[in-house]
Amino acid sequence: MADYKTISKPAEGKVTEKMSRFLAFAFPVATAEEARQRIAETANRYHDARHCCWAYVIGADRQTWQLNDNGEPSGTAGKPILGQINSLGLTNVAIAVVRYFGGIKLGTPGLIAAYRAAARAALDAAEIVERKEMTEMTITFGYSSMNDVMKVVKQRNLKITRREFDNTCLLSFALPLDETEALAAALPEGVSIN
């Protein structure tokens, strides 16, 4: 699957249920480490809150995910947050929901509904965008092939991330994963793909 949906920038949502406030923060993230970092930053910023529950999904295949109830009864917070990410088919998204306890217990159904509504409020405030799964490709070639290689790079509007020009030249660039075979076929003979 080369195309996936994510959010373009951070977004926030808020829900109040029986005097408890639920503040939700959705972040676009590229890795599980970045997701955990954004969640930790949110927990630190709202350190006075009773709970900071969260979930994230990473990767175009949506196979990397994690959730945490952070002290709420099992399955009442992280699971409904993750459910909202999944219901929109999103990936590369982390959502943290901070709860300020209002003095009235919500019970299991009330907690599930509140965390679900808060996560949805953040996602409703976000701009959902389609992205292509990217990969890094490195090619090496003789200096005599420079013009032909650069012509292909410019035609395909590739973003060069590394370049070394010597007797043997090297170029690295990011491109959509589903375009690698077509690019390899377009390159002149004698170009080595790493």
Buried (B, 14 or more C-beta within 10 A) or exposed (E): EEEBBBBEEBBEBBBBBEEBBBBBBBBBBEEBEBBBBBBEEBBEEBEEBBBBBBBBBBBBEBEBBBBBBBEBEEEBBBBBBBBBBBEBEBBBBBBBBBBBEBEEEBEEEBBBBBBBBBBBBBBBBBEBEEBBBBBEBEBBBBEEBEEBBEEBBEEBEBEEEEEEEEEEBBBBBEBBBEBEEEBEEBBBEEBEEE
